[in-house]
Amino acid sequence: MDALALLEDLANDALRRERVFRDREDFLAHDDDWLMSRFRFPRAILLELCSELRPVLERPSRRNHALCVPVQVLTTLGHLATGTFQRELADRSGMSQSSLSRVMPYVWDAIVGMAPRYIRFPYTQAEQANIKMQFATIAGFPNVIGAIDCTHVAIKAPSENEFAFVNRKHFHSLNVQIICDAHMSLTNVVARWPGSTHDSYILSNSSVGNRLQTGAVRDGWLLGDSGYPLRTWLLTPLTRPQTEQERRYNEKHCRTRSVVERTIGLLKGRWRCLDTSGGTVLYSPTKVCRIVVACAVLHNIAQKNAIPVPSNAHTEDNEPDPGPPNAVHNAMAIQRRINVINGM
């Protein structure tokens, strides 16, 4: 009879397998050193970040075990900071890998939504004045409002337009434009171009490049390497300096512009998913673009709060792109560089 009763229960779906929920580790209960090593921020900053993201990430749910905002945010930061494979992060946070895969894009997008507040190019004279003074303290180069370079973020071979993503070093990547100030905060990030795209093309098709070309800044310039064409608003080094003044110009230019190489190294050192040491980013180019911008926002939050530099941060060793084909330096740009050289 007992066996018959059991069969009847099974037939009526009366017996249901009870879901087993793994214990979730309370990451925020750890000390700041532990949190910094895994999520790049101390507890106070993590709480502020969760509070800022809560209106976007907290969704109504009837589930008893819905993922709280700190779990969503910290597991995503853990992946960005270490490049750790999702399964390991999911096990540590007590969630399934599939749940983590669903959560992370929401968190990336929420952080990307903060970009207009945290990544801003200095178009006004008031903003530029302070930045110019900061750059001048490096080597005495005048009127600098930003240092510019591009960096490659390695990605898996995409299923569409695969060849366009192969860069001049023969691996698949996105080519990301970075502009920074003298304190290594990012003022512009362009993350949407395949690895084969030339640095100068990215700049000329960016909002900053277009605005500077139309005269948005009258008394200031970016510093770029020899891969960029000379412009009135973009000063590059001399290919073959002849005089002592020209050599002094190149030396000051190099010392001042090198801050962008250190900035890129710091960005990738903090968020190792962007660096080859964290492995190739195993997402589509569209998702990687969002990851890059999210990391840029987090980088500026860290800079704003004077978060210590990770021990694994390095200087980007970037050879400049060969100059753009048929580049023409206009007379006004040449004269502006001559005036700067004579002033040295």
N, C-alpha and C positions, 0 to 999 in steps of 0.2 A: 504493500500500500504506500509506503514511504517513497518507493521508487516512482510509482505512478503519480503521486502528488508532485514530486520533483519535476517530472516530465511535463506535467500540466503547467507548473509555474514557468518553466522555460518556454513553453509554447505561448504563453500569455505575456511574455516579456516582463515577467514580474521581477526576475532577478536581473539586475543591471550591475555592470562592473563599476565600482566606485573609482572615480578619478583620483589619482595620487598626485599631490602637489609637492614638489620638492621645496625644502626650506630655502628661503631667499636670504642671502647674506646681507646684513646691514652695513653697507660700505661706509656710510657716514659715521659709524661708531669708531672707526679707526682714527689714528692720530694723523696729523698733517703730513708727516714725512711719508707715511704709507700712501696717503691719498695723492700726494705730489708725484710719487714714483709711478703711479698707475693711471692717474687722471689729469695730471699736470696742474692741478689747482688745490689750494688748501680748503678746508671745510667751509670757511666763511664765504669764499668766492663761489664754491659749488652751490651753496644754499641760495646765494643771490641769483645765480644762473638758473637754477630750478624755479625760483620764484618768477623770474622774467619769462620763462618758457611755459609756465603752468597754464596760462589762459589758452595757449595753442595746443598743448599736448594732453591736457586733462579732458577726457571725453566721458559723457554719461555712459554708465554701464551697470547692468544688473548682476554682473559676475562678481562672486565673492573674492576672486583672486585676480582682479584686474591689475594690470601693471601700473604702479604708482609712478609719478613723474620722476623722482630721484632715480629709480631703477632704470627707466628709459634713458635718462640723460647720462648717467654714469656708465652704463654699459656701452653706450655709443661713444662717449669720450674715451673709454678704455680701448675700443677698437681703433679710433683715430690716433691715439697716443702711441700705441704699440704695434699696430698692424697685425695684432693677434687674430688668428683664425676664429670665426664666429663661435664654433662649437665650444672652444675653451672658455670664452666669455660667457656663453649661455650657461655652462655648467657652474661657473662661479656665481652667477646671479640667480641661479635656481629657475631659469626659464628654458624653454626648448629653443633649439637653433632656429626653427621656423618662426617662432615668436620674435626672436631678436632680429631676424631678417626683415620682418614686417615693420618693426618699431623704428629701426635706424633711419630709413628715408624720411619718416615724419620728423625726427629730431634734426636731421640735416636741414630740411626745408625750414624748420622753425628758426634755426640759427642763421640760415641764409637771409631770412626775413629781417634779421637785426642788422644786416650789412649797411643800410643807409645811415644808421646811427653811429656805427663804429668805423666805417671806412669812407673817408671823405677827402676829396682833393681840395687843396687850399686855393680857391679862386679869389678870395677877397684880400685886399691889402693888409688888413689886420691879421689874418691868418698867416699870410706870407712873411710878415715882418719878423715874427718869432722864429719861423723855420729858417729864414735867411741867416739870422744871428747864430742859430744852432749849427748850421753847416759851416759858417765862416770860422767857427772855433776849431774846426778839424784841421784846416790847412790854409785858411785865409782866402779861399775862393769866394768871390762876391756873388750875391743875388741868386743863390741856388735855392730853388723851391722843391726839388726832388731829385732822387737818383733812380735811374730806370735800368732794368735788365729783364731778360726772360729766363725761365727755367723749365726743364722738362720733367714731367711726372709720368713715370712708366705705367703703362696699362697693358692689359691682355689684348691680343689681336682682335679688333672688332670684326663683326660679321659683315658689315657694310663699309665700303670705301677703305678697305684695309690698307692699301698702299699709301693713302694720304697721311696715315698716322705714323709712318716710318720716318724717323728723323735722320739727320746727317750722321748720327752715330750708329745708325742701323738697328734701333729698337723702336717699338711702338710707344707712342707717348702723346700727351697733350703739351703744347707749348704755352706756358702761362706768363703773362706780362705782370711784372711787379714794379710799383713805384713806392718809394719809402721816404721818410724824413730822416733827419740826422740821429734820431733816437730809436731807429729801427721799427717805427710804427708804419703800417701799410696805409698809403693814401689812395692807392688804386690797384685793383686786381682784375685782370681780364683772363677768364678761364673758359674758352670756348673753341679754341683753334687746334686743329690736328698738328702733330709733331713736325710735319714737313713745312709748316708755314714759317716764313721769314719773320724775324723779330720786327723789322721796320714795317712790314705789311700789317702786323697786328697793331702797332702804334697808330699808323695812318688810318686804320679803320676802327679805332676806339673813340669813345666819347671825349676822353681827355685830349687825344691827338687832334681831333676835329676842332675842339674848342680853342686849343692853343693856336692852331693854324689860322683860325679866324680872328685872333687878337684878343682872346679872353684875358691874357696876362701880358701887360706891356713892359714891365720892368722886372723880369725874372726868367729863369731858364732851368730846364732839366739838364742833368749830366748823363750822357750815354756813352757806350763804348764805340769802337770803330765800325761796328756792324750797323750803326744808324747813320742816316744822312745828316749833314750839318744843317741846322735850321736857326733862325733867329731866337727861337725858344728852346733849342736843344743843342748844346755844345758838346762836341766830340774831340778826342785828342788829335794832335797833328801826326800824320803818318811818318814824316821824316823831319823832325825839328832840327833847325840849323843854328839858331842863336841861343845864347844863354837864357834870354827871356822865354823863348819857345820851349826850351827844356824845362824851365821852371813852371811854365804853364802846364805842361804834360804831367809833371810830378805832382803838382797841386790837384790837378784834375783826377789823377789816379787815386791819390789818397782820399779825396773827398768822395768819389764815386764808389769806392770799395765798400762803403757802408751798405749798399744794396746787396753785395755778395754775402756779407755777414748776416744781413736780414734774411736772405733766402736760406742760408745755412741754419739759422735759428728757427725759422718756420718749419723746415723739414726735420730739425732735431727735436722740436717739441712734438710734432705730429708725424710720427715715423711712417704712417700709412702713405705719405707723400714721397718718402725716400726709399731708395732701393734696399736699404738695410731692413725696411719693414716688408720687403717683398713687392711684387707687382700688384697694383690695385686691380682686383678681380671683379670689376663692374663695367657696365657699358660706358662709353665716353660721356653720355649725358649725365649719368649718375656721378662720374668722377668729377665733372665740372662743378656739381653742387658740393661735393666733398671738399674740393679745393677752396671754394668760397667760404664754406663753413669753418674750415681750418684757419682761414685768414681772419675771420671775425674773432675766433677764439685766441688767435695770436695777439690781436690788438687788445683784447680784454686782459691778457696776461701782461702785456707791456704797460697798459694803463695802471695796473695794480702792482707793478714792479715785481712780478713773479720771477724768482731766480732762474737763470739760464740753465737748461739741462746739461749735464756733463757730456752728453753725446752730440751736442750741437757743433757744427763745423762750418767753415767758410766754403761757399759754393765755388768750385773750381771750374769756371765757365770760360771756354774759349769764345770770343765774339763770333757771331755769324759773319761769313764773308759779306762784304758790303753789298747792298742791293745793286743788281745789274743796272747800268746806265744811270746811276745816281748823279744828280746835278746839284751842286752847292750854289745857291743863289748869291748874288753879289752882296745883298744886305746881310746875309748870314756870315759870309766871309769877313765882311767889315766889322761885324759885331765881335767875332772871335779875335780879330786883330786888335780891337780896342781893349778887350780883356787882357790880351797878352801884353800890350803896351803898358797897361795899368799895373803889371807885375814887375 
